[in-house]
Amino acid sequence: MTIHEDLDRTRQAVQALEKSLLALRNQLGPHLDVLGLMDDLERCSTDLHRLEQQVRAPHRHELVVIP
């Protein structure tokens, strides 16, 4: 599996967790532990986005003149 596939799978897992936590919040209301999990999820999502930008950023290629 490539790093890009791993990042895609991680993004899908974060999105699935977000969907589940929203369902829990809708059932339980603003429960302290659910709100804490949602804060944790936001940090995970932010960190993952930052990592995706770093890994998927185009690399500068150095041009070498061949005589």
C-alpha positions in Angstrom: 0.0 0.0 0.0 1.3 3.5 -0.9 1.4 6.4 1.4 -1.3 8.1 -0.6 -3.6 5.1 -0.1 -2.9 5.1 3.6 -3.7 8.8 3.8 -6.9 8.2 1.9 -7.9 5.4 4.2 -7.1 7.5 7.2 -9.2 10.4 5.9 -12.1 8.0 5.3 -11.8 6.7 8.9 -11.8 10.2 10.3 -14.9 11.1 8.2 -16.6 7.9 9.4 -15.8 8.7 13.0 -17.1 12.2 12.5 -20.4 10.8 11.2 -20.7 8.4 14.2 -19.9 11.2 16.7 -22.5 13.5 15.2 -25.1 10.7 15.6 -24.0 10.2 19.2 -24.3 13.9 19.9 -27.8 14.0 18.4 -28.8 11.1 20.6 -27.1 12.2 23.8 -27.1 15.9 23.5 -24.1 18.0 24.5 -22.6 15.2 26.7 -19.2 16.2 28.0 -17.4 13.1 26.8 -18.9 13.3 23.3 -17.9 17.0 23.1 -14.4 15.9 24.2 -14.2 13.3 21.5 -15.4 15.8 18.9 -12.6 18.2 20.0 -10.1 15.3 19.7 -11.4 14.5 16.2 -11.0 18.1 15.1 -7.4 18.0 16.2 -6.9 14.7 14.3 -8.5 16.1 11.2 -6.3 19.2 11.3 -3.1 17.2 11.8 -4.1 14.8 9.0 -4.8 17.7 6.7 -1.4 19.2 7.5 0.3 15.8 6.9 -1.5 15.4 3.6 -0.3 18.8 2.4 3.3 18.0 3.3 3.3 14.5 1.7 1.3 15.4 -1.4 3.2 18.7 -2.0 5.0 18.6 -5.3 8.7 18.1 -4.9 11.0 20.5 -6.6 13.2 18.7 -9.1 16.7 19.9 -9.6 17.6 20.2 -13.3 21.1 18.9 -14.0 22.8 19.9 -17.2 24.3 16.9 -19.0 27.1 18.0 -21.4 
